[in-house]
Amino acid sequence: MPNRLVVPILTILTITLGVLSLRIGTYSISLTDMKESLFYFDGNNDVHYVLLKLRLPRIILAFLVGAALAFSGYLIQVMVNNPLADPYLMGTASGASLGANIVYIGLVPFTIFGFQMTPVFAFAGAAGVSLLVITLAYEKGHINPAKLLLGGVALSSFLVAVISLLIFFSDTESKLKAVIFWSMGSFERASWDFIPLLGITLVISNIIFLFFQKHINILLLGESRSYTLGLNVAQLRWFILIFISLNTGFAVATSGPIGFVGLFIPHFVRALFGITGRFNILYSSWIGGLFILGCDYAARLVYPPAGLPIGIITSFLGIPFFVYLLHKRNYSFS
C-alpha cells in the first residue's frame, strides 16, 4: 500500500466506525444529535447524556485497549523474535488479570492515598509473569520458542485457576457477576475515568518506540547478530518489557483480558508494510484500535444493546489464525 494513502484511509475508517458506534444502541442518535451534544451539552437531555457519558467513552476506550494490545503484541514478537508470541499466549494478560482481580474482589482497597490500585496491580502482574515466562524459556543464552509458548500457556492456565479460586470465594453476588463479566473482556464499565492513564501511556509509548525503530529492526535479525552490530540486547529487552507490561496491564485493568489482538494485528501490519516498516509500531496501534472498535460494533449489532463480551469475538477470530501459524512452522523473522 502506498504510504501516502495509509493515513487518509485509516482516518476515514476511524471516523466512520466512530460515528456508527455512536449511533447504535437503545437510543437512535442522529448526526444532528451528535453535534448538539458536543457543542450544547444538556445534562438533563437523555440523548446528550447517553452520547457523552456512555457511548463516547466506550468507543474511545475500545480503541485505546485495541491499540495498547496490538502495540504490546508487536513488541513482544520482536523482543523474543517469535511471531507466535502475544500478550495473551505469553501469560502477560493473565498476570494483569490476576493483579486486577485481587483489587476487584476486595483483597486490596481500590484506592490507597488517592491512587487507584487496579492499574498498579495489573502492571505488577503483567511484568512479573512476562519476566517469569521469558526466564523459563531461556536456554544457553537464547530464548527457546517452544519453551516460550509452553511456559506461557502453562502459566496462563495456572493463573486462570488461581483467578477462578478467588472468584469462587468471592463474598458477594454483585462482585461475582462483575468479575465474571469483566473476565470475558467487556467495555460495559467504560467511563472517562479510565481513559487518561491508558491514553497517555499509549501515546508516550508510541512516540518513544518510533525513535527506537532501527534498534527493533536490528533485534529482528536475531540475538547473536544484534550483539555483533553493537546492540545492547539485554538492556533493550528490559526496556521493551516495561512498556509491554504498562500497556497490557492498563488495558486489562479497564476492559478485562482480550485475547489474540496482539497476535494477528502485527502480522497484518507486516504483510502490508513489510517486516521492517518505519511506522509499523504506529500502524499496529492504530489498526489494533480500529479492529477492537469494529468488534465492539459487531458485538452490539449481534446482541443489542450491551453486546457480546469482546473476548469471545476475538477468540473466535484469533484461534484459527494461531492454528494457521502453527501449521506454517515459522517461528522466527530471521
C-alpha positions as CSV (number, residue, x, y, z in Angstrom):
1,M,0.0,0.0,0.0
2,P,1.4,3.5,-0.9
3,N,2.5,5.3,2.2
4,R,0.7,8.5,1.2
5,L,-2.7,6.7,1.3
6,V,-2.3,5.0,4.7
7,V,-3.1,7.9,7.0
8,P,-6.1,9.1,4.9
9,I,-7.6,5.6,4.7
10,L,-7.1,4.9,8.5
11,T,-8.6,8.3,9.3
12,I,-11.7,7.7,7.2
13,L,-12.1,4.2,8.8
14,T,-11.7,5.7,12.3
15,I,-14.3,8.4,11.7
16,T,-16.8,6.0,10.0
17,L,-16.5,3.4,12.7
18,G,-16.7,6.0,15.5
19,V,-19.9,7.6,14.1
20,L,-21.5,4.1,13.5
21,S,-20.6,3.1,17.1
22,L,-22.1,6.3,18.5
23,R,-25.4,5.7,16.7
24,I,-26.0,2.1,17.7
25,G,-27.9,1.3,20.9
26,T,-31.2,1.7,22.7
27,Y,-31.5,5.4,21.7
28,S,-31.3,6.2,18.0
29,I,-28.9,9.1,17.7
30,S,-28.7,11.2,14.6
31,L,-25.8,13.3,13.3
32,T,-27.7,16.4,14.5
33,D,-27.9,15.0,18.0
34,M,-24.2,14.3,18.0
35,K,-23.5,17.9,17.0
36,E,-25.8,19.3,19.7
37,S,-24.4,17.0,22.4
38,L,-20.9,18.1,21.6
39,F,-21.4,21.8,21.4
40,Y,-24.6,22.4,23.5
41,F,-24.5,19.6,26.1
42,D,-27.5,19.4,28.4
43,G,-27.2,17.1,31.3
44,N,-31.0,16.7,31.6
45,N,-31.3,15.6,28.0
46,D,-31.2,11.8,27.9
47,V,-29.8,11.6,24.4
48,H,-26.9,14.0,25.3
49,Y,-26.2,12.1,28.5
50,V,-26.1,8.7,26.7
51,L,-23.9,10.0,23.9
52,L,-21.2,11.8,26.1
53,K,-21.3,9.8,29.3
54,L,-21.8,6.3,28.0
55,R,-21.2,5.8,24.3
56,L,-18.3,8.2,23.6
57,P,-16.1,6.9,26.5
58,R,-16.9,3.3,25.4
59,I,-15.7,3.8,21.9
60,I,-12.6,5.7,22.9
61,L,-11.7,3.1,25.5
62,A,-12.3,0.3,23.0
63,F,-9.9,2.0,20.5
64,L,-7.3,2.6,23.2
65,V,-7.4,-1.0,24.5
66,G,-7.1,-2.5,21.0
67,A,-4.2,-0.1,20.3
68,A,-2.4,-1.0,23.5
69,L,-2.7,-4.8,23.0
70,A,-1.6,-4.6,19.3
71,F,1.3,-2.3,20.3
72,S,2.3,-4.8,23.1
73,G,1.9,-7.8,20.7
74,Y,4.2,-6.2,18.1
75,L,6.9,-5.5,20.7
76,I,6.6,-9.0,22.3
77,Q,7.1,-10.7,18.9
78,V,10.2,-8.5,18.3
79,M,11.6,-9.0,21.8
80,V,11.6,-12.8,21.7
81,N,12.0,-13.0,17.9
82,N,8.9,-15.2,17.6
83,P,5.8,-14.3,15.5
84,L,3.7,-16.7,17.7
85,A,4.2,-14.5,20.8
86,D,1.3,-12.5,22.1
87,P,0.3,-10.8,25.5
88,Y,-2.4,-13.4,25.9
89,L,-0.4,-16.5,25.0
90,M,2.7,-15.5,26.9
91,G,0.7,-15.0,30.1
92,T,1.1,-11.3,30.3
93,A,-2.6,-10.6,30.1
94,S,-3.3,-13.4,32.7
95,G,-0.8,-11.8,35.1
96,A,-2.5,-8.5,34.6
97,S,-5.9,-10.2,35.2
98,L,-4.7,-11.7,38.4
99,G,-3.5,-8.3,39.7
100,A,-6.7,-6.6,38.7
101,N,-8.9,-9.3,40.2
102,I,-7.1,-9.0,43.5
103,V,-8.4,-5.5,43.7
104,Y,-11.8,-6.1,42.2
105,I,-12.6,-8.9,44.6
106,G,-11.6,-6.7,47.5
107,L,-8.3,-8.2,48.8
108,V,-6.8,-4.8,48.3
109,P,-8.5,-1.4,48.6
110,F,-9.5,0.3,45.3
111,T,-7.6,3.4,46.3
112,I,-4.6,3.9,48.5
113,F,-3.5,7.5,49.2
114,G,-5.8,8.6,46.4
115,F,-4.2,6.3,43.8
116,Q,-6.3,3.6,42.0
117,M,-4.7,0.2,42.8
118,T,-6.3,-1.7,39.8
119,P,-3.8,-0.5,37.2
120,V,-0.9,-0.7,39.7
121,F,-1.6,-4.4,40.5
122,A,-2.4,-5.2,36.8
123,F,1.0,-3.7,35.8
124,A,2.8,-5.7,38.5
125,G,1.1,-8.9,37.5
126,A,1.8,-8.4,33.8
127,A,5.5,-7.6,34.4
128,G,6.1,-10.4,36.8
129,V,4.5,-13.1,34.7
130,S,6.2,-11.9,31.5
131,L,9.6,-12.0,33.2
132,L,9.0,-15.5,34.6
133,V,7.9,-16.9,31.2
134,I,11.0,-15.4,29.5
135,T,13.3,-16.7,32.2
136,L,11.8,-20.2,31.8
137,A,12.3,-20.0,28.1
138,Y,16.0,-19.1,28.3
139,E,18.3,-21.9,27.1
140,K,22.0,-21.4,26.6
141,G,21.7,-17.7,26.2
142,H,18.8,-17.8,23.8
143,I,15.0,-17.9,24.0
144,N,13.6,-21.2,23.0
145,P,10.3,-20.6,21.0
146,A,8.8,-23.9,22.1
147,K,9.5,-23.3,25.8
148,L,8.2,-19.8,25.5
149,L,4.8,-20.9,24.2
150,L,4.6,-23.9,26.5
151,G,5.6,-21.8,29.6
152,G,3.2,-19.1,28.7
153,V,0.3,-21.5,28.2
154,A,1.1,-23.4,31.4
155,L,1.4,-20.3,33.5
156,S,-1.7,-18.8,32.0
157,S,-3.7,-21.9,32.9
158,F,-2.3,-21.8,36.4
159,L,-3.3,-18.2,36.8
160,V,-6.8,-18.8,35.4
161,A,-7.1,-21.5,38.1
162,V,-6.0,-19.0,40.8
163,I,-8.4,-16.4,39.5
164,S,-11.2,-18.9,39.4
165,L,-10.4,-19.8,43.0
166,L,-10.6,-16.1,44.0
167,I,-13.9,-15.8,42.2
168,F,-15.3,-18.9,43.9
169,F,-14.5,-17.5,47.4
170,S,-15.9,-14.0,46.4
171,D,-18.1,-12.9,49.3
172,T,-20.9,-11.1,47.4
173,E,-23.0,-11.9,44.4
174,S,-22.6,-8.4,42.9
175,K,-18.8,-8.8,43.0
176,L,-19.0,-12.2,41.4
177,K,-21.2,-11.1,38.5
178,A,-18.9,-8.1,37.8
179,V,-15.7,-10.1,37.9
180,I,-17.1,-12.9,35.6
181,F,-18.4,-10.4,33.0
182,W,-15.1,-8.5,33.2
183,S,-13.1,-11.7,32.8
184,M,-14.7,-12.2,29.3
185,G,-13.5,-8.8,28.1
186,S,-16.0,-6.0,28.1
187,F,-16.4,-2.2,27.8
188,E,-19.7,-2.1,29.8
189,R,-17.9,-0.3,32.7
190,A,-16.3,2.3,30.4
191,S,-16.1,5.8,31.8
192,W,-14.0,8.9,31.3
193,D,-12.0,8.0,34.4
194,F,-10.3,5.0,32.6
195,I,-9.2,6.9,29.6
196,P,-6.4,9.4,30.6
197,L,-4.0,6.9,32.1
198,L,-4.2,4.4,29.2
199,G,-4.3,7.1,26.6
200,I,-1.3,9.0,27.9
201,T,0.7,5.8,28.4
202,L,-0.1,4.6,24.8
203,V,0.8,7.9,23.2
204,I,4.1,8.2,25.0
205,S,5.0,4.6,24.3
206,N,4.4,5.0,20.6
207,I,6.4,8.2,20.4
208,I,9.3,6.6,22.2
209,F,9.4,3.5,20.1
210,L,9.2,5.4,16.9
211,F,12.7,6.6,17.7
212,F,13.8,3.0,18.6
213,Q,12.5,1.5,15.3
214,K,16.1,1.0,14.0
215,H,17.0,-0.9,17.2
216,I,13.9,-3.0,16.9
217,N,14.7,-3.9,13.3
218,I,18.2,-4.9,14.3
219,L,16.7,-7.1,17.1
220,L,14.7,-9.0,14.4
221,L,18.0,-10.3,13.0
222,G,18.5,-12.5,16.0
223,E,20.3,-12.2,19.3
224,S,23.8,-13.1,18.0
225,R,23.8,-10.8,15.0
226,S,22.3,-8.0,17.1
227,Y,25.2,-8.2,19.6
228,T,27.6,-8.2,16.6
229,L,26.1,-5.0,15.3
230,G,26.6,-3.3,18.7
231,L,23.1,-3.5,20.1
232,N,22.7,-4.0,23.9
233,V,20.1,-6.7,23.6
234,A,19.5,-7.3,27.3
235,Q,19.0,-3.6,28.0
236,L,16.6,-3.2,25.1
237,R,14.6,-6.2,26.1
238,W,14.2,-4.9,29.7
239,F,13.1,-1.5,28.2
240,I,10.5,-3.2,26.0
241,L,9.3,-5.4,28.8
242,I,8.4,-2.3,30.9
243,F,6.3,-0.8,28.2
244,I,4.6,-4.1,27.3
245,S,3.6,-4.5,30.9
246,L,2.4,-1.0,31.3
247,N,0.2,-1.1,28.2
248,T,-1.1,-4.6,28.7
249,G,-1.6,-4.1,32.4
250,F,-3.6,-0.8,32.0
251,A,-5.6,-2.3,29.1
252,V,-6.6,-5.4,31.0
253,A,-7.4,-3.4,34.2
254,T,-10.0,-1.4,32.3
255,S,-11.6,-4.0,30.0
256,G,-10.6,-7.5,31.1
257,P,-8.4,-9.9,29.1
258,I,-9.0,-9.7,25.4
259,G,-7.0,-12.3,23.5
260,F,-5.3,-12.6,20.2
261,V,-5.3,-9.0,19.2
262,G,-1.6,-8.8,19.8
263,L,-1.1,-11.9,17.7
264,F,-2.6,-11.2,14.4
265,I,-2.6,-7.4,14.1
266,P,1.2,-7.2,13.9
267,H,1.1,-10.0,11.2
268,F,-1.4,-8.0,9.3
269,V,0.7,-4.8,9.6
270,R,3.9,-6.6,8.5
271,A,2.1,-8.1,5.5
272,L,1.0,-4.6,4.4
273,F,4.1,-2.6,5.2
274,G,7.0,-5.1,5.4
275,I,8.8,-6.6,8.4
276,T,11.0,-3.6,8.9
277,G,8.5,-0.8,8.0
278,R,9.4,2.5,9.6
279,F,5.9,3.2,11.1
280,N,4.9,-0.4,11.9
281,I,4.5,0.2,15.6
282,L,2.2,3.2,15.0
283,Y,0.2,1.4,12.4
284,S,-0.1,-1.7,14.7
285,S,-1.6,0.5,17.4
286,W,-4.0,2.3,15.0
287,I,-5.2,-0.8,13.2
288,G,-5.5,-2.6,16.6
289,G,-7.7,0.1,17.9
290,L,-9.9,0.0,14.7
291,F,-10.1,-3.8,15.0
292,I,-11.4,-3.7,18.6
293,L,-13.7,-0.8,17.8
294,G,-15.1,-2.9,14.9
295,C,-15.5,-5.9,17.1
296,D,-17.4,-3.9,19.7
297,Y,-19.7,-2.5,17.0
298,A,-20.3,-6.0,15.7
299,A,-20.9,-7.3,19.2
300,R,-23.6,-4.7,19.8
301,L,-25.2,-5.5,16.5
302,V,-25.4,-9.2,17.2
303,Y,-26.6,-8.8,20.9
304,P,-28.1,-5.3,21.4
305,P,-27.8,-3.1,23.3
306,A,-25.0,-4.2,25.7
307,G,-23.3,-6.5,23.1
308,L,-21.4,-9.8,23.5
309,P,-18.2,-9.8,25.5
310,I,-15.4,-8.8,23.2
311,G,-13.1,-11.6,24.3
312,I,-15.5,-14.1,22.8
313,I,-15.3,-12.5,19.4
314,T,-11.6,-12.1,19.3
315,S,-11.1,-15.7,20.4
316,F,-13.3,-17.0,17.6
317,L,-11.2,-14.9,15.1
318,G,-7.8,-15.5,16.7
319,I,-7.7,-19.2,17.4
320,P,-7.9,-20.3,13.7
321,F,-5.2,-17.8,12.9
322,F,-3.0,-19.2,15.6
323,V,-3.5,-22.7,14.3
324,Y,-2.6,-21.5,10.8
325,L,0.7,-20.0,12.2
326,L,1.5,-23.3,13.9
327,H,0.9,-25.2,10.7
328,K,3.4,-22.9,8.9
329,R,6.1,-23.7,11.5
330,N,7.8,-20.4,11.0
331,Y,8.9,-19.4,14.5
332,S,11.3,-16.5,13.7
333,F,11.6,-13.5,11.5
334,S,15.3,-14.0,10.5
